[in-house]
Every structure is written in C-alpha cells, then in structure tokens.
Amino acid sequence: MRGGQQHGFTLLEMLVAITIFALVSALVYGGQVAILKAKEGTERQAYHLKQLQSAMLLFERDIGQHLLRPVRDEFGDSRLPLESAGFGVVRLALTRAGWQNPLHQPRSTLQRVAYGLEDGRLQRYSWSRLDRVQGDEPYKVVLLESVRGFTVRFLDQGREWQEQWPVQGTTSPVMPLAVELTLELEEWGTFRRLIPTAGHGPTP
C-alpha cells in the first residue's frame, strides 16, 4: 500500500485467473476420467480372464473324467457316452465320473453334462440323473460371457481330426484321443485348448 491507496485485481487479471483455473480443472478431470476408464478396462479384462480360467478348468475335469456310459434322454432314446451336435445350443454332451456327493444322497457319482452357446454365453448343463424322464430340466451355469463362437473337434484313434463325434460308421462307443475346444471371444479373439481324454479304447 502506498499513499493510502489499495491495489486490487483488475477485470483482465480476474479473467486470466479464471481461464487458467478452468484449463487446469479440465486437465485434472480429463486425467481422472482416463484413469477411471483404464481401471475399468483392467477390471473387465481380469473378470473375463478369471471366467475363462474357471471354464477351462471345469471343461478339462469333465473331459478328463469321461466314461463310456451311454444314457437315455427324456424321450427314452439312447444317447452315446460322448456326442457332438452342430445345431441348437448344445455343442458337446458326455458322461463323466467323479460327481461328488458330500451329503451321501441316494444318487450315482456319474453325471451327464453338456456344453453349449446360448445368447453369447458359454453354458454348462447338468442333470440330476443319468437316465432322464420327461420333465427333467438341466441345471444351467454360465461359464463365460461375450462369446461369439464355440466349436469342438475330436482326435480319433487314427490321429485324424473329426468335426463330429462319434465318427460316422463307428459300431461301438470309443473315446477320442483328445478334444479341441475353440472359442471366439470378443475380448481376445480366437482361443483354443487341446484336452486329452482319460482313455483310448472301446469299453472292455
């Protein structure tokens, strides 16, 4: 202060200060938005990766415990121990062992399961009994989301790849040497997994 006069901000200085503050605020906000989007993307990737890992673990267990035990569907028709389907939602159905029974319920430790693609979701279907009756509905579990395509193929005893199972002309049920799963994922594109089976021959 000089000579009793007060010096304040001019209108121009106030406008400059407000402009600088607005620019800094916009930069800070933009940075926060970018960080939040990056975090959201990372969390989404981690979620889908966890889904994929869990789905593959379950698929490997089912294939690894596949047994040559045919079943009957709800219409009384015989279904093979392992079979593929190129239509509808189901792509693969099989009979597996190792169905845990911690409550000691009066049921088998064998289980019929299937895998299919429904509304962009990889799903696992399972039934409470091997030989079904009319009215039996599968228990559905969504394993993986954002799936564009799901196919399986089979390595036969002659080490030739087959798109369908059983191989046409087969007279007795046999296990393939391996099952290859292919997924078309929105997040990562094409994903393949080759899974060996538990056995390599006909039923004794």
Z-matrix of the N, CA and C atoms (Angstrom, degrees):
N
C 1 1.460
C 2 1.519 1 108.28
N 3 1.323 2 117.42 1 133.41
C 4 1.466 3 122.53 2 -179.65
C 5 1.525 4 108.75 3 -135.05
N 6 1.354 5 115.76 4 130.03
C 7 1.466 6 119.79 5 178.39
C 8 1.508 7 112.85 6 61.89
N 9 1.376 8 117.19 7 27.26
C 10 1.457 9 119.93 8 177.57
C 11 1.507 10 114.52 9 75.09
N 12 1.342 11 118.00 10 8.02
C 13 1.471 12 120.96 11 -179.69
C 14 1.526 13 110.49 12 -93.78
N 15 1.348 14 119.10 13 140.53
C 16 1.466 15 124.64 14 176.64
C 17 1.526 16 109.86 15 -99.12
N 18 1.339 17 113.01 16 137.84
C 19 1.475 18 118.39 17 179.94
C 20 1.518 19 108.92 18 -109.64
N 21 1.312 20 118.94 19 118.20
C 22 1.458 21 123.19 20 178.44
C 23 1.516 22 111.65 21 -114.43
N 24 1.359 23 115.80 22 -174.99
C 25 1.463 24 121.20 23 178.38
C 26 1.516 25 109.84 24 -79.84
N 27 1.304 26 115.13 25 137.90
C 28 1.460 27 119.35 26 174.53
C 29 1.517 28 109.42 27 -81.28
N 30 1.290 29 116.75 28 165.85
C 31 1.458 30 121.74 29 178.87
C 32 1.519 31 110.63 30 -59.83
N 33 1.311 32 117.81 31 -39.27
C 34 1.460 33 122.09 32 179.55
C 35 1.512 34 110.84 33 -63.61
N 36 1.345 35 115.86 34 -43.92
C 37 1.466 36 119.55 35 179.19
C 38 1.527 37 110.93 36 -63.90
N 39 1.314 38 117.89 37 -38.03
C 40 1.460 39 121.50 38 177.82
C 41 1.523 40 111.19 39 -64.36
N 42 1.333 41 116.57 40 -41.65
C 43 1.466 42 120.24 41 178.87
C 44 1.514 43 111.46 42 -65.21
N 45 1.343 44 116.53 43 -40.54
C 46 1.464 45 120.34 44 177.82
C 47 1.520 46 110.32 45 -63.32
N 48 1.353 47 116.82 46 -44.49
C 49 1.464 48 120.66 47 -179.46
C 50 1.523 49 111.59 48 -62.79
N 51 1.343 50 116.19 49 -42.58
C 52 1.476 51 120.63 50 179.56
C 53 1.525 52 110.30 51 -64.40
N 54 1.337 53 116.28 52 -40.91
C 55 1.468 54 120.28 53 179.88
C 56 1.524 55 110.90 54 -63.26
N 57 1.341 56 116.46 55 -45.12
C 58 1.470 57 120.57 56 179.26
C 59 1.521 58 110.44 57 -62.14
N 60 1.336 59 116.50 58 -43.27
C 61 1.470 60 120.72 59 179.09
C 62 1.532 61 111.10 60 -61.49
N 63 1.339 62 116.04 61 -42.22
C 64 1.468 63 120.06 62 179.76
C 65 1.525 64 111.14 63 -64.14
N 66 1.353 65 116.53 64 -40.87
C 67 1.464 66 119.83 65 178.98
C 68 1.515 67 111.36 66 -64.55
N 69 1.341 68 115.97 67 -45.33
C 70 1.468 69 119.46 68 179.11
C 71 1.525 70 110.82 69 -62.46
N 72 1.338 71 117.37 70 -42.16
C 73 1.462 72 120.99 71 179.19
C 74 1.530 73 111.32 72 -62.41
N 75 1.340 74 116.03 73 -40.86
C 76 1.466 75 120.13 74 179.08
C 77 1.519 76 111.08 75 -64.04
N 78 1.348 77 116.43 76 -40.16
C 79 1.462 78 120.18 77 178.91
C 80 1.522 79 111.14 78 -65.56
N 81 1.342 80 115.35 79 -43.54
C 82 1.468 81 119.65 80 179.63
C 83 1.521 82 110.30 81 -63.79
N 84 1.334 83 117.12 82 -44.02
C 85 1.466 84 121.26 83 -179.89
C 86 1.522 85 110.81 84 -63.09
N 87 1.364 86 114.54 85 -44.16
C 88 1.462 87 118.28 86 178.79
C 89 1.512 88 111.67 87 -61.25
N 90 1.334 89 116.44 88 -39.42
C 91 1.463 90 119.93 89 178.10
C 92 1.516 91 112.02 90 -65.30
N 93 1.332 92 117.10 91 -40.57
C 94 1.455 93 120.79 92 178.61
C 95 1.522 94 111.46 93 -65.37
N 96 1.335 95 115.55 94 -41.30
C 97 1.469 96 119.32 95 178.23
C 98 1.524 97 110.52 96 -62.13
N 99 1.344 98 116.59 97 -42.85
C 100 1.466 99 120.43 98 179.51
C 101 1.529 100 110.88 99 -62.95
N 102 1.341 101 116.45 100 -41.21
C 103 1.467 102 120.31 101 179.20
C 104 1.519 103 110.89 102 -64.53
N 105 1.339 104 116.90 103 -43.01
C 106 1.463 105 121.06 104 179.82
C 107 1.523 106 111.38 105 -64.71
N 108 1.349 107 116.37 106 -40.65
C 109 1.467 108 119.60 107 178.10
C 110 1.525 109 110.92 108 -65.43
N 111 1.329 110 116.33 109 -41.30
C 112 1.463 111 119.82 110 178.40
C 113 1.531 112 110.62 111 -63.45
N 114 1.329 113 116.07 112 -41.18
C 115 1.467 114 120.50 113 178.30
C 116 1.526 115 110.47 114 -63.94
N 117 1.326 116 115.69 115 -43.53
C 118 1.461 117 120.05 116 179.16
C 119 1.524 118 111.10 117 -61.87
N 120 1.340 119 116.17 118 -42.56
C 121 1.458 120 119.90 119 178.61
C 122 1.517 121 112.12 120 -64.32
N 123 1.331 122 116.41 121 -40.63
C 124 1.466 123 120.50 122 178.81
C 125 1.520 124 111.07 123 -64.47
N 126 1.337 125 116.40 124 -43.17
C 127 1.462 126 120.48 125 179.34
C 128 1.521 127 110.90 126 -64.94
N 129 1.334 128 117.18 127 -38.49
C 130 1.463 129 120.28 128 178.39
C 131 1.528 130 111.03 129 -64.98
N 132 1.343 131 116.03 130 -43.21
C 133 1.460 132 120.00 131 178.05
C 134 1.527 133 110.60 132 -62.12
N 135 1.337 134 116.48 133 -43.11
C 136 1.461 135 120.37 134 -179.77
C 137 1.529 136 110.89 135 -64.09
N 138 1.334 137 116.64 136 -38.15
C 139 1.466 138 120.69 137 179.42
C 140 1.528 139 110.92 138 -64.88
N 141 1.330 140 116.74 139 -46.18
C 142 1.463 141 120.07 140 179.94
C 143 1.528 142 111.35 141 -67.80
N 144 1.319 143 117.32 142 -34.83
C 145 1.462 144 120.05 143 177.58
C 146 1.527 145 110.47 144 -65.59
N 147 1.321 146 116.87 145 -41.61
C 148 1.467 147 120.45 146 177.35
C 149 1.521 148 110.69 147 -63.14
N 150 1.327 149 116.74 148 -41.93
C 151 1.461 150 121.18 149 176.18
C 152 1.522 151 110.98 150 -59.08
N 153 1.337 152 116.15 151 -46.78
C 154 1.461 153 120.96 152 -177.94
C 155 1.521 154 111.11 153 -63.03
N 156 1.312 155 117.50 154 -44.15
C 157 1.460 156 121.38 155 179.77
C 158 1.527 157 111.05 156 -62.47
N 159 1.328 158 117.14 157 -43.49
C 160 1.464 159 121.01 158 179.36
C 161 1.520 160 111.40 159 -65.41
N 162 1.340 161 116.71 160 -40.90
C 163 1.457 162 120.88 161 179.62
C 164 1.522 163 111.13 162 -63.82
N 165 1.333 164 116.82 163 -43.91
C 166 1.460 165 120.01 164 -179.35
C 167 1.523 166 111.71 165 -67.40
N 168 1.320 167 117.45 166 -36.41
C 169 1.462 168 120.82 167 177.73
C 170 1.521 169 110.87 168 -62.69
N 171 1.326 170 116.88 169 -43.80
C 172 1.455 171 120.80 170 179.22
C 173 1.519 172 111.42 171 -68.14
N 174 1.332 173 116.90 172 -41.44
C 175 1.455 174 121.06 173 178.42
C 176 1.526 175 110.58 174 -61.46
N 177 1.335 176 117.08 175 -43.27
C 178 1.459 177 121.07 176 179.57
C 179 1.526 178 111.35 177 -64.14
N 180 1.314 179 117.00 178 -38.96
C 181 1.461 180 119.87 179 178.60
C 182 1.522 181 111.22 180 -65.41
N 183 1.331 182 116.68 181 -42.82
C 184 1.465 183 119.41 182 179.84
C 185 1.523 184 111.21 183 -63.82
N 186 1.318 185 117.11 184 -47.33
C 187 1.463 186 121.09 185 179.49
C 188 1.531 187 110.48 186 -64.21
N 189 1.331 188 116.28 187 -42.22
C 190 1.462 189 120.29 188 -178.45
C 191 1.516 190 113.67 189 -65.51
N 192 1.348 191 117.65 190 -22.67
C 193 1.464 192 121.28 191 -179.34
C 194 1.528 193 112.15 192 -110.41
N 195 1.329 194 115.86 193 19.04
C 196 1.466 195 120.47 194 179.02
C 197 1.519 196 110.68 195 -63.85
N 198 1.340 197 115.53 196 136.18
C 199 1.460 198 122.52 197 178.49
C 200 1.520 199 110.26 198 -123.82
N 201 1.334 200 115.29 199 152.70
C 202 1.466 201 120.97 200 179.33
C 203 1.532 202 109.88 201 -85.15
N 204 1.316 203 115.54 202 66.85
C 205 1.463 204 121.72 203 179.14
C 206 1.526 205 108.23 204 -122.52
N 207 1.347 206 117.66 205 107.73
C 208 1.466 207 119.58 206 177.80
C 209 1.522 208 110.71 207 -70.03
N 210 1.327 209 116.23 208 162.50
C 211 1.463 210 121.02 209 179.25
C 212 1.515 211 108.78 210 -134.25
N 213 1.336 212 115.43 211 175.31
C 214 1.459 213 121.60 212 173.90
C 215 1.523 214 108.58 213 -117.47
N 216 1.333 215 115.02 214 136.51
C 217 1.455 216 118.32 215 179.69
C 218 1.529 217 110.30 216 -82.77
N 219 1.338 218 116.34 217 -174.82
C 220 1.465 219 120.35 218 -175.49
C 221 1.523 220 113.25 219 -68.36
N 222 1.352 221 117.27 220 -11.45
C 223 1.463 222 120.91 221 177.74
C 224 1.530 223 112.00 222 -99.16
N 225 1.324 224 116.08 223 2.13
C 226 1.455 225 120.64 224 -179.90
C 227 1.510 226 114.27 225 86.75
N 228 1.318 227 117.50 226 3.62
C 229 1.467 228 121.08 227 -179.80
C 230 1.524 229 110.15 228 -82.66
N 231 1.331 230 115.82 229 142.79
C 232 1.453 231 121.08 230 179.42
C 233 1.525 232 110.51 231 -75.30
N 234 1.318 233 116.54 232 134.55
C 235 1.462 234 122.97 233 177.36
C 236 1.528 235 108.37 234 -118.20
N 237 1.314 236 115.96 235 140.05
C 238 1.459 237 121.47 236 -176.64
C 239 1.529 238 111.56 237 -69.59
N 240 1.334 239 116.70 238 159.24
C 241 1.468 240 120.14 239 -179.23
C 242 1.522 241 113.26 240 -57.68
N 243 1.334 242 116.23 241 -35.51
C 244 1.460 243 121.26 242 176.30
C 245 1.511 244 107.93 243 -141.99
N 246 1.318 245 116.37 244 129.02
C 247 1.456 246 119.74 245 -179.47
C 248 1.519 247 110.09 246 -151.96
N 249 1.318 248 114.38 247 150.01
C 250 1.459 249 120.57 248 178.69
C 251 1.517 250 109.19 249 -108.05
N 252 1.318 251 114.93 250 164.15
C 253 1.454 252 121.23 251 177.69
C 254 1.516 253 108.39 252 -142.77
N 255 1.318 254 116.42 253 128.18
C 256 1.457 255 120.57 254 -179.52
C 257 1.512 256 113.20 255 -97.92
N 258 1.328 257 117.26 256 14.28
C 259 1.468 258 120.98 257 -179.12
C 260 1.524 259 108.04 258 -140.04
N 261 1.338 260 115.54 259 162.08
C 262 1.455 261 118.99 260 -178.02
C 263 1.519 262 110.85 261 71.88
N 264 1.307 263 115.33 262 -162.26
C 265 1.465 264 119.28 263 -177.38
C 266 1.526 265 112.69 264 -89.09
N 267 1.331 266 117.68 265 -28.06
C 268 1.468 267 121.14 266 -175.89
C 269 1.525 268 110.53 267 -80.42
N 270 1.330 269 116.23 268 132.30
C 271 1.462 270 121.93 269 177.91
C 272 1.532 271 112.40 270 -109.20
N 273 1.332 272 117.22 271 -25.81
C 274 1.456 273 121.14 272 -176.48
C 275 1.521 274 109.44 273 -153.64
N 276 1.347 275 116.26 274 136.07
C 277 1.464 276 121.93 275 175.71
C 278 1.526 277 107.84 276 -134.79
N 279 1.321 278 116.46 277 143.29
C 280 1.464 279 120.05 278 -177.25
C 281 1.519 280 110.51 279 -157.46
N 282 1.339 281 114.47 280 162.90
C 283 1.458 282 121.94 281 173.14
C 284 1.522 283 108.60 282 -103.09
N 285 1.304 284 116.33 283 132.44
C 286 1.462 285 120.99 284 -177.81
C 287 1.524 286 110.70 285 -128.83
N 288 1.315 287 115.03 286 155.94
C 289 1.460 288 122.17 287 175.14
C 290 1.529 289 108.80 288 -98.46
N 291 1.327 290 115.23 289 -179.52
C 292 1.452 291 119.60 290 173.16
C 293 1.512 292 115.81 291 79.08
N 294 1.341 293 117.15 292 19.33
C 295 1.465 294 118.99 293 176.89
C 296 1.524 295 107.88 294 -74.39
N 297 1.288 296 116.34 295 108.26
C 298 1.456 297 120.97 296 -174.36
C 299 1.525 298 111.92 297 -64.39
N 300 1.321 299 114.93 298 146.45
C 301 1.460 300 121.39 299 -177.50
C 302 1.532 301 109.63 300 -136.07
N 303 1.345 302 117.19 301 67.59
C 304 1.472 303 119.75 302 -175.33
C 305 1.516 304 113.95 303 -64.80
N 306 1.338 305 118.43 304 -24.60
C 307 1.463 306 121.62 305 -179.27
C 308 1.527 307 112.23 306 -91.20
N 309 1.350 308 116.73 307 1.45
C 310 1.469 309 122.50 308 178.20
C 311 1.531 310 111.22 309 55.60
N 312 1.309 311 115.25 310 47.45
C 313 1.454 312 120.28 311 177.39
C 314 1.523 313 109.77 312 -74.81
N 315 1.334 314 117.72 313 155.88
C 316 1.464 315 120.80 314 -179.53
C 317 1.533 316 111.40 315 -76.32
N 318 1.310 317 116.46 316 73.03
C 319 1.460 318 121.28 317 179.95
C 320 1.523 319 109.42 318 -147.14
N 321 1.329 320 114.79 319 167.30
C 322 1.461 321 121.29 320 179.29
C 323 1.529 322 110.78 321 -76.75
N 324 1.325 323 115.40 322 157.53
C 325 1.467 324 120.03 323 172.39
C 326 1.522 325 110.76 324 -89.42
N 327 1.343 326 117.14 325 1.58
C 328 1.457 327 121.67 326 172.84
C 329 1.520 328 108.60 327 -91.14
N 330 1.316 329 116.51 328 154.02
C 331 1.459 330 120.60 329 -176.03
C 332 1.520 331 110.18 330 -148.63
N 333 1.306 332 114.99 331 142.89
C 334 1.463 333 120.92 332 173.74
C 335 1.518 334 108.25 333 -97.20
N 336 1.342 335 115.56 334 126.08
C 337 1.460 336 120.55 335 -179.32
C 338 1.527 337 108.75 336 -130.80
N 339 1.312 338 115.44 337 161.74
C 340 1.460 339 121.00 338 178.17
C 341 1.522 340 109.03 339 -149.17
N 342 1.335 341 114.73 340 158.33
C 343 1.463 342 121.56 341 177.79
C 344 1.517 343 108.73 342 -125.96
N 345 1.322 344 115.52 343 140.47
C 346 1.451 345 119.11 344 -179.61
C 347 1.517 346 112.15 345 -154.93
N 348 1.313 347 114.67 346 169.00
C 349 1.460 348 122.30 347 178.77
C 350 1.522 349 107.91 348 -114.44
N 351 1.342 350 115.05 349 120.84
C 352 1.456 351 120.46 350 -176.27
C 353 1.527 352 109.59 351 -138.51
N 354 1.322 353 115.74 352 116.09
C 355 1.471 354 121.67 353 178.65
C 356 1.528 355 112.01 354 55.41
N 357 1.342 356 116.12 355 43.97
C 358 1.453 357 120.25 356 177.50
C 359 1.512 358 114.42 357 75.04
N 360 1.314 359 117.68 358 15.39
C 361 1.461 360 121.99 359 -178.80
C 362 1.523 361 110.31 360 -124.73
N 363 1.329 362 116.13 361 131.77
C 364 1.461 363 121.01 362 171.92
C 365 1.521 364 107.57 363 -79.45
N 366 1.343 365 116.21 364 121.93
C 367 1.455 366 120.72 365 -175.47
C 368 1.524 367 111.01 366 -123.20
N 369 1.321 368 114.51 367 149.59
C 370 1.462 369 121.98 368 173.58
C 371 1.522 370 107.89 369 -111.31
N 372 1.329 371 115.50 370 131.07
C 373 1.454 372 121.82 371 178.91
C 374 1.531 373 108.12 372 -112.38
N 375 1.306 374 116.47 373 140.15
C 376 1.466 375 120.29 374 176.85
C 377 1.518 376 109.16 375 -142.86
N 378 1.333 377 115.58 376 152.94
C 379 1.450 378 121.49 377 -177.24
C 380 1.524 379 110.46 378 -120.08
N 381 1.299 380 116.00 379 151.49
C 382 1.465 381 120.91 380 -176.26
C 383 1.517 382 112.41 381 -76.58
N 384 1.342 383 117.80 382 -15.32
C 385 1.465 384 121.18 383 178.29
C 386 1.520 385 109.21 384 -141.01
N 387 1.318 386 115.79 385 154.06
C 388 1.462 387 120.37 386 -179.05
C 389 1.527 388 111.14 387 -70.81
N 390 1.324 389 115.54 388 -53.59
C 391 1.470 390 120.87 389 -179.78
C 392 1.522 391 107.71 390 -95.74
N 393 1.318 392 115.33 391 107.15
C 394 1.456 393 120.66 392 -170.35
C 395 1.531 394 111.46 393 -84.57
N 396 1.306 395 113.98 394 164.60
C 397 1.469 396 122.13 395 173.18
C 398 1.520 397 106.96 396 -125.44
N 399 1.311 398 115.70 397 166.13
C 400 1.465 399 119.71 398 -179.57
C 401 1.530 400 110.30 399 -60.86
N 402 1.302 401 114.64 400 135.30
C 403 1.450 402 120.05 401 -177.58
C 404 1.514 403 113.73 402 102.05
N 405 1.335 404 117.10 403 -14.91
C 406 1.464 405 120.10 404 177.93
C 407 1.529 406 109.62 405 -69.80
N 408 1.304 407 116.55 406 123.32
C 409 1.456 408 121.74 407 178.76
C 410 1.523 409 109.45 408 -111.55
N 411 1.330 410 117.66 409 142.27
C 412 1.462 411 119.30 410 -179.10
C 413 1.525 412 111.74 411 -74.81
N 414 1.313 413 114.92 412 152.95
C 415 1.461 414 121.32 413 171.60
C 416 1.520 415 106.78 414 -88.02
N 417 1.334 416 117.01 415 123.72
C 418 1.451 417 121.55 416 -174.08
C 419 1.532 418 111.05 417 -105.56
N 420 1.325 419 115.01 418 138.04
C 421 1.464 420 121.31 419 175.27
C 422 1.527 421 107.92 420 -132.00
N 423 1.327 422 116.66 421 126.32
C 424 1.457 423 121.04 422 175.46
C 425 1.526 424 108.48 423 -79.17
N 426 1.331 425 116.39 424 118.39
C 427 1.454 426 121.29 425 -178.36
C 428 1.521 427 112.98 426 -93.51
N 429 1.328 428 115.94 427 -36.32
C 430 1.465 429 119.35 428 -172.92
C 431 1.519 430 109.00 429 -152.85
N 432 1.327 431 116.00 430 135.99
C 433 1.453 432 121.61 431 178.89
C 434 1.518 433 110.93 432 -105.08
N 435 1.317 434 115.92 433 170.02
C 436 1.467 435 122.99 434 178.42
C 437 1.527 436 111.44 435 58.70
N 438 1.330 437 116.09 436 48.92
C 439 1.465 438 122.85 437 -179.98
C 440 1.522 439 108.69 438 -108.29
N 441 1.314 440 116.60 439 122.65
C 442 1.468 441 121.13 440 -179.20
C 443 1.529 442 112.52 441 -89.25
N 444 1.321 443 116.48 442 -29.87
C 445 1.459 444 119.84 443 -177.75
C 446 1.513 445 111.48 444 -153.17
N 447 1.339 446 116.17 445 151.39
C 448 1.458 447 121.84 446 -179.38
C 449 1.528 448 108.42 447 -148.10
N 450 1.324 449 116.78 448 116.82
C 451 1.466 450 121.77 449 179.07
C 452 1.529 451 109.24 450 -135.03
N 453 1.332 452 114.93 451 156.12
C 454 1.468 453 121.19 452 174.80
C 455 1.525 454 108.39 453 -132.71
N 456 1.308 455 115.76 454 151.07
C 457 1.460 456 121.09 455 170.50
C 458 1.520 457 108.07 456 -142.55
N 459 1.355 458 115.68 457 167.57
C 460 1.453 459 120.70 458 -165.21
C 461 1.531 460 110.68 459 -132.55
N 462 1.324 461 115.72 460 137.86
C 463 1.459 462 121.94 461 176.25
C 464 1.526 463 108.07 462 -94.10
N 465 1.344 464 117.09 463 112.88
C 466 1.458 465 119.84 464 -174.66
C 467 1.524 466 111.91 465 -83.07
N 468 1.340 467 116.10 466 -177.29
C 469 1.462 468 121.22 467 -176.34
C 470 1.527 469 112.76 468 -64.85
N 471 1.320 470 117.24 469 -23.75
C 472 1.452 471 121.06 470 176.29
C 473 1.517 472 113.30 471 -89.91
N 474 1.324 473 115.66 472 10.71
C 475 1.469 474 123.61 473 -179.00
C 476 1.533 475 112.18 474 58.72
N 477 1.325 476 113.70 475 39.24
C 478 1.458 477 121.52 476 172.74
C 479 1.531 478 108.49 477 -111.72
N 480 1.330 479 116.12 478 142.06
C 481 1.459 480 120.08 479 -179.82
C 482 1.524 481 110.07 480 -81.09
N 483 1.337 482 115.77 481 134.95
C 484 1.452 483 123.00 482 179.30
C 485 1.530 484 109.13 483 -121.18
N 486 1.330 485 116.29 484 135.99
C 487 1.457 486 120.60 485 179.70
C 488 1.522 487 112.04 486 -80.49
N 489 1.342 488 117.06 487 -22.41
C 490 1.456 489 122.14 488 -179.98
C 491 1.520 490 109.83 489 -126.34
N 492 1.331 491 115.58 490 153.56
C 493 1.461 492 121.00 491 175.30
C 494 1.520 493 108.99 492 -139.21
N 495 1.354 494 117.09 493 133.12
C 496 1.456 495 127.16 494 7.66
C 497 1.526 496 112.50 495 -77.70
N 498 1.314 497 115.21 496 165.66
C 499 1.455 498 120.87 497 178.04
C 500 1.524 499 109.04 498 -67.78
N 501 1.312 500 116.48 499 137.29
C 502 1.450 501 120.50 500 -178.60
C 503 1.527 502 110.44 501 -59.01
N 504 1.337 503 115.89 502 131.84
C 505 1.458 504 121.01 503 -179.40
C 506 1.511 505 114.11 504 94.25
N 507 1.345 506 118.07 505 -4.03
C 508 1.455 507 120.85 506 178.41
C 509 1.520 508 109.74 507 -69.07
N 510 1.328 509 116.69 508 132.30
C 511 1.464 510 120.94 509 -177.41
C 512 1.521 511 113.09 510 -98.50
N 513 1.333 512 119.03 511 -19.62
C 514 1.454 513 121.36 512 179.43
C 515 1.522 514 108.47 513 -135.66
N 516 1.319 515 117.04 514 148.83
C 517 1.462 516 119.27 515 -178.39
C 518 1.525 517 111.42 516 -66.92
N 519 1.293 518 116.94 517 131.16
C 520 1.460 519 122.98 518 176.88
C 521 1.520 520 108.35 519 -133.25
N 522 1.314 521 115.39 520 159.77
C 523 1.446 522 121.00 521 174.95
C 524 1.519 523 109.80 522 -91.50
N 525 1.293 524 117.80 523 141.78
C 526 1.474 525 118.47 524 168.53
C 527 1.528 526 108.81 525 -70.84
N 528 1.314 527 115.95 526 160.16
C 529 1.457 528 119.26 527 176.56
C 530 1.519 529 111.58 528 -70.67
N 531 1.318 530 115.93 529 -31.79
C 532 1.468 531 120.42 530 -179.30
C 533 1.517 532 109.21 531 -159.03
N 534 1.317 533 114.99 532 159.92
C 535 1.462 534 122.60 533 175.70
C 536 1.528 535 107.64 534 -122.64
N 537 1.334 536 115.65 535 130.52
C 538 1.459 537 120.57 536 177.30
C 539 1.520 538 109.37 537 -107.28
N 540 1.308 539 115.26 538 125.84
C 541 1.452 540 122.54 539 178.24
C 542 1.522 541 109.54 540 -104.31
N 543 1.326 542 117.10 541 132.45
C 544 1.471 543 121.74 542 177.49
C 545 1.525 544 108.75 543 -125.94
N 546 1.326 545 115.38 544 126.54
C 547 1.459 546 122.19 545 178.32
C 548 1.518 547 109.59 546 -119.68
N 549 1.312 548 115.95 547 138.78
C 550 1.464 549 121.65 548 171.39
C 551 1.523 550 106.84 549 -104.15
N 552 1.325 551 116.28 550 108.15
C 553 1.455 552 122.18 551 -173.47
C 554 1.523 553 111.23 552 -105.70
N 555 1.307 554 116.03 553 139.45
C 556 1.460 555 120.00 554 178.72
C 557 1.525 556 111.46 555 -65.00
N 558 1.325 557 117.84 556 -32.69
C 559 1.457 558 121.59 557 -175.80
C 560 1.527 559 112.51 558 -78.71
N 561 1.346 560 116.95 559 -41.76
C 562 1.465 561 120.27 560 -170.22
C 563 1.524 562 114.95 561 -126.22
N 564 1.300 563 118.94 562 3.94
C 565 1.459 564 120.16 563 -179.96
C 566 1.520 565 111.57 564 80.80
N 567 1.327 566 116.76 565 -138.75
C 568 1.465 567 122.16 566 -174.62
C 569 1.524 568 111.20 567 -82.38
N 570 1.334 569 115.59 568 131.27
C 571 1.468 570 122.41 569 177.24
C 572 1.517 571 107.80 570 -128.36
N 573 1.349 572 116.52 571 131.03
C 574 1.467 573 121.48 572 179.55
C 575 1.523 574 109.95 573 -126.02
N 576 1.336 575 114.84 574 145.47
C 577 1.454 576 120.83 575 175.66
C 578 1.526 577 108.93 576 -140.92
N 579 1.320 578 116.68 577 126.90
C 580 1.467 579 122.87 578 178.38
C 581 1.519 580 108.43 579 -101.95
N 582 1.343 581 116.20 580 124.70
C 583 1.453 582 121.09 581 -174.65
C 584 1.540 583 109.46 582 -125.51
N 585 1.328 584 117.95 583 117.64
C 586 1.480 585 119.83 584 175.38
C 587 1.508 586 110.98 585 -70.11
N 588 1.326 587 115.96 586 151.37
C 589 1.472 588 120.44 587 178.51
C 590 1.520 589 110.14 588 -90.45
N 591 1.348 590 113.96 589 175.00
C 592 1.467 591 119.53 590 -176.14
C 593 1.525 592 112.96 591 -78.56
N 594 1.316 593 117.71 592 -23.47
C 595 1.463 594 120.11 593 -177.03
C 596 1.505 595 111.24 594 -146.70
N 597 1.332 596 115.79 595 171.62
C 598 1.462 597 118.96 596 -174.13
C 599 1.525 598 113.02 597 -134.95
N 600 1.295 599 118.25 598 26.26
C 601 1.458 600 116.65 599 -176.38
C 602 1.510 601 112.96 600 -149.11
N 603 1.355 602 116.80 601 178.87
C 604 1.452 603 120.65 602 179.43
C 605 1.518 604 111.51 603 -74.25
N 606 1.304 605 115.49 604 167.75
C 607 1.452 606 120.15 605 177.39
C 608 1.520 607 110.51 606 -62.26
N 609 1.354 608 118.73 607 132.24
C 610 1.473 609 120.08 608 179.97
C 611 1.517 610 111.25 609 -60.52
